[in-house]
Amino acid sequence: MSDANPPGRRPPPPTQYLQPERVIDAMAEFGTARVLNLSALRILLLAIIAGGFITLGALFSVLLAAGVETEGTARLLEGLGFSTGFFFVILAGAVLFTEANVVAPATLLASPRTAALLIVQFWVLAWVGNFVGAFLTGGAINIAQDYSPEVDALLAEIVDTKLAFRQEGGAGGWWKAVLSGVLANWIVGMAAFFAMMGRTIIGRYVPVFLAVTLFVAAGFQHSPANMGFFSLIMPTGDGPGWDVAFAWNIVPAGIGNILGGALLVALPFWFIFSRLGPEARDAAGE
């Protein structure tokens, strides 16, 4: 008896990730949906949630690395802790300034008809909300918990390193903080890029963990992350003061984060792949 369904060429297995040719389009669709469908209040609330998660990630990184004498192991544990907060943001669909620095430019580049003022509003609300969430979470942790001297010492050491640019002083020190922010959002922006590629929880987390751990180990400056660290130390009375934190870290790092996400992630990938056209992108992704 003949086989009614002779075996033919088997279809290829489904891809386990979204091809890079399609990621900027996916980011633009994601960003457009957020900008057009979320009210300012909802964006702000999602940003506050993200600021809280990032502060918890900062706390987790300090708790894991406190007392660890081997530097490489300590940096690895700090990366594990901080990537937890970043991944919570991704899974919860919260709004993080770092991610906005990639998604917002991708939205503007791919969908120029989207109202630019709404995109700018999204950007600003992300930054403000992240700070509010970090500030509230850091204050609550200080009221609720007491940690060991090793934890307090490591937190103070981390904060001191974030203010190294102030010790150098002048325009040179300030612009170094900006450049460090550029490098930070290049790496963390790619973490957002890779997270968009993943199609499973693990597939999204692994590249996020690697990218965030690299950023942490390198000591690059990340505005929302530093909001978390400063919010943890300020209520103890050992912090440098918010005026110093903003002037010598949060603001210059934030400017660098915007430049890094836009110029080193969104713009080059859009330039490379948008000129292929949809059909060519689909063919390249096969």
NORTATA-V423444 format. One record per residue. RES is the residue in one small letter. PSI is psi in degrees with one decimal (* if undefined). OMEGA is omega in whole degrees, 0 to 359 (* if undefined). Layout:
res=RES psi=PSI omega=OMEGA
res=RES psi=PSI omega=OMEGA
This chain:
res=m psi=131.5 omega=183
res=s psi=150.9 omega=180
res=d psi=118.2 omega=183
res=a psi=-24.3 omega=180
res=n psi=75.3 omega=181
res=p psi=141.6 omega=181
res=p psi=127.7 omega=177
res=g psi=-157.9 omega=179
res=r psi=124.7 omega=181
res=r psi=139.7 omega=177
res=p psi=148.0 omega=180
res=p psi=150.9 omega=178
res=p psi=152.6 omega=179
res=p psi=142.5 omega=180
res=t psi=147.8 omega=182
res=q psi=1.1 omega=179
res=y psi=159.2 omega=176
res=l psi=129.6 omega=183
res=q psi=146.5 omega=182
res=p psi=-26.9 omega=179
res=e psi=-22.2 omega=187
res=r psi=-5.0 omega=187
res=v psi=-43.8 omega=181
res=i psi=-39.1 omega=176
res=d psi=-43.5 omega=180
res=a psi=-39.4 omega=177
res=m psi=-40.5 omega=180
res=a psi=-41.9 omega=178
res=e psi=-43.1 omega=179
res=f psi=-46.3 omega=181
res=g psi=-41.3 omega=179
res=t psi=-42.3 omega=179
res=a psi=-40.2 omega=180
res=r psi=-47.9 omega=185
res=v psi=-39.8 omega=185
res=l psi=-27.3 omega=189
res=n psi=-18.6 omega=182
res=l psi=132.7 omega=175
res=s psi=165.1 omega=179
res=a psi=-39.6 omega=181
res=l psi=-41.8 omega=180
res=r psi=-40.1 omega=176
res=i psi=-44.7 omega=180
res=l psi=-43.8 omega=180
res=l psi=-41.2 omega=177
res=l psi=-34.1 omega=177
res=a psi=-37.8 omega=177
res=i psi=-42.0 omega=177
res=i psi=-44.0 omega=180
res=a psi=-42.0 omega=178
res=g psi=-37.5 omega=176
res=g psi=-43.6 omega=179
res=f psi=-42.2 omega=181
res=i psi=-37.5 omega=177
res=t psi=-39.2 omega=176
res=l psi=-37.3 omega=176
res=g psi=-40.0 omega=177
res=a psi=-43.7 omega=178
res=l psi=-45.3 omega=181
res=f psi=-39.4 omega=180
res=s psi=-39.3 omega=179
res=v psi=-42.6 omega=181
res=l psi=-39.3 omega=181
res=l psi=-36.9 omega=187
res=a psi=-13.2 omega=183
res=a psi=130.6 omega=178
res=g psi=-3.9 omega=180
res=v psi=120.3 omega=186
res=e psi=-26.9 omega=180
res=t psi=119.7 omega=189
res=e psi=-44.9 omega=181
res=g psi=-42.9 omega=179
res=t psi=-40.5 omega=179
res=a psi=-43.3 omega=180
res=r psi=-37.7 omega=179
res=l psi=-43.2 omega=180
res=l psi=-38.0 omega=176
res=e psi=-40.6 omega=178
res=g psi=-40.7 omega=177
res=l psi=-46.0 omega=181
res=g psi=-46.6 omega=184
res=f psi=-35.2 omega=179
res=s psi=-24.6 omega=177
res=t psi=-47.6 omega=178
res=g psi=-42.7 omega=180
res=f psi=-40.2 omega=182
res=f psi=-33.9 omega=174
res=f psi=-40.9 omega=179
res=v psi=-45.4 omega=182
res=i psi=-47.2 omega=183
res=l psi=-34.7 omega=182
res=a psi=-9.5 omega=183
res=g psi=25.7 omega=179
res=a psi=172.3 omega=185
res=v psi=111.7 omega=180
res=l psi=135.3 omega=181
res=f psi=-40.8 omega=181
res=t psi=-46.0 omega=179
res=e psi=-37.8 omega=179
res=a psi=-29.8 omega=180
res=n psi=-14.6 omega=174
res=v psi=-46.8 omega=185
res=v psi=-42.5 omega=182
res=a psi=-47.7 omega=176
res=p psi=-37.3 omega=178
res=a psi=-39.2 omega=178
res=t psi=-44.5 omega=182
res=l psi=-38.1 omega=181
res=l psi=-43.9 omega=184
res=a psi=-26.0 omega=182
res=s psi=71.3 omega=185
res=p psi=-17.4 omega=180
res=r psi=-15.7 omega=176
res=t psi=134.3 omega=185
res=a psi=119.5 omega=182
res=a psi=-34.8 omega=181
res=l psi=-35.2 omega=177
res=l psi=-36.4 omega=178
res=i psi=-43.2 omega=177
res=v psi=-40.8 omega=177
res=q psi=-42.5 omega=178
res=f psi=-44.4 omega=180
res=w psi=-50.8 omega=183
res=v psi=-44.6 omega=180
res=l psi=-33.6 omega=177
res=a psi=-46.6 omega=182
res=w psi=-46.5 omega=181
res=v psi=-46.3 omega=181
res=g psi=-39.6 omega=177
res=n psi=-41.3 omega=179
res=f psi=-44.5 omega=179
res=v psi=-44.6 omega=179
res=g psi=-41.2 omega=178
res=a psi=-45.4 omega=182
res=f psi=-46.8 omega=182
res=l psi=-41.4 omega=181
res=t psi=-43.8 omega=178
res=g psi=-41.5 omega=178
res=g psi=-41.6 omega=180
res=a psi=-41.0 omega=179
res=i psi=-41.6 omega=180
res=n psi=-37.2 omega=179
res=i psi=-40.0 omega=189
res=a psi=-29.9 omega=192
res=q psi=150.3 omega=168
res=d psi=129.2 omega=183
res=y psi=169.7 omega=184
res=s psi=160.4 omega=176
res=p psi=-31.2 omega=179
res=e psi=-39.6 omega=178
res=v psi=-46.8 omega=180
res=d psi=-39.6 omega=181
res=a psi=-41.5 omega=180
res=l psi=-40.0 omega=178
res=l psi=-44.6 omega=179
res=a psi=-38.5 omega=179
res=e psi=-42.2 omega=180
res=i psi=-44.6 omega=180
res=v psi=-38.8 omega=178
res=d psi=-40.8 omega=180
res=t psi=-30.6 omega=180
res=k psi=-16.4 omega=178
res=l psi=15.6 omega=179
res=a psi=-29.0 omega=180
res=f psi=-32.0 omega=177
res=r psi=-37.4 omega=180
res=q psi=-35.2 omega=176
res=e psi=-40.6 omega=174
res=g psi=171.3 omega=176
res=g psi=-178.3 omega=180
res=a psi=-33.9 omega=180
res=g psi=-45.9 omega=179
res=g psi=-41.1 omega=181
res=w psi=-43.1 omega=181
res=w psi=-24.3 omega=172
res=k psi=-37.8 omega=176
res=a psi=-38.8 omega=177
res=v psi=-47.2 omega=181
res=l psi=-39.2 omega=177
res=s psi=-36.1 omega=176
res=g psi=-36.4 omega=176
res=v psi=-48.8 omega=181
res=l psi=-38.5 omega=180
res=a psi=-47.7 omega=184
res=n psi=-16.7 omega=168
res=w psi=-48.6 omega=183
res=i psi=-48.9 omega=182
res=v psi=-30.4 omega=173
res=g psi=-38.2 omega=175
res=m psi=-29.9 omega=174
res=a psi=-42.1 omega=176
res=a psi=-39.3 omega=177
res=f psi=-48.5 omega=180
res=f psi=-36.3 omega=179
res=a psi=-35.6 omega=177
res=m psi=-28.1 omega=180
res=m psi=-35.0 omega=188
res=g psi=145.8 omega=179
res=r psi=0.9 omega=174
res=t psi=164.2 omega=179
res=i psi=-48.9 omega=181
res=i psi=-39.8 omega=179
res=g psi=-26.5 omega=177
res=r psi=-35.1 omega=187
res=y psi=-40.1 omega=186
res=v psi=-52.6 omega=179
res=p psi=-31.4 omega=176
res=v psi=-45.5 omega=179
res=f psi=-44.2 omega=181
res=l psi=-46.7 omega=182
res=a psi=-43.9 omega=182
res=v psi=-37.9 omega=178
res=t psi=-39.0 omega=176
res=l psi=-46.7 omega=180
res=f psi=-42.5 omega=180
res=v psi=-46.8 omega=182
res=a psi=-34.8 omega=181
res=a psi=-19.1 omega=179
res=g psi=21.7 omega=178
res=f psi=157.7 omega=188
res=q psi=126.5 omega=187
res=h psi=114.0 omega=190
res=s psi=-51.9 omega=180
res=p psi=-37.3 omega=178
res=a psi=-43.3 omega=181
res=n psi=-30.7 omega=170
res=m psi=-40.8 omega=180
res=g psi=-48.1 omega=181
res=f psi=-43.6 omega=179
res=f psi=-36.1 omega=179
res=s psi=-26.0 omega=177
res=l psi=-34.9 omega=185
res=i psi=-27.6 omega=184
res=m psi=-44.5 omega=182
res=p psi=-17.3 omega=180
res=t psi=-14.2 omega=183
res=g psi=-0.6 omega=182
res=d psi=0.0 omega=182
res=g psi=169.7 omega=183
res=p psi=-9.4 omega=187
res=g psi=143.3 omega=184
res=w psi=-29.3 omega=179
res=d psi=-43.2 omega=178
res=v psi=-42.9 omega=182
res=a psi=-44.3 omega=180
res=f psi=-44.6 omega=186
res=a psi=-36.5 omega=188
res=w psi=2.8 omega=177
res=n psi=-63.4 omega=190
res=i psi=-44.2 omega=181
res=v psi=-54.2 omega=180
res=p psi=-37.1 omega=177
res=a psi=-38.9 omega=179
res=g psi=-40.7 omega=177
res=i psi=-45.5 omega=177
res=g psi=-37.8 omega=178
res=n psi=-41.8 omega=178
res=i psi=-47.5 omega=181
res=l psi=-42.8 omega=181
res=g psi=-45.2 omega=181
res=g psi=-40.1 omega=183
res=a psi=-48.1 omega=189
res=l psi=-25.6 omega=184
res=l psi=-10.6 omega=179
res=v psi=-68.0 omega=187
res=a psi=-51.3 omega=186
res=l psi=-50.4 omega=182
res=p psi=-40.7 omega=180
res=f psi=-36.7 omega=176
res=w psi=-44.8 omega=181
res=f psi=-42.4 omega=183
res=i psi=-47.7 omega=191
res=f psi=-24.0 omega=182
res=s psi=-28.6 omega=182
res=r psi=-10.1 omega=177
res=l psi=-30.1 omega=185
res=g psi=157.9 omega=184
res=p psi=-44.9 omega=182
res=e psi=-42.1 omega=179
res=a psi=-36.4 omega=178
res=r psi=-39.9 omega=178
res=d psi=-40.9 omega=179
res=a psi=-39.0 omega=180
res=a psi=-27.1 omega=182
res=g psi=-5.7 omega=180
res=e psi=* omega=*
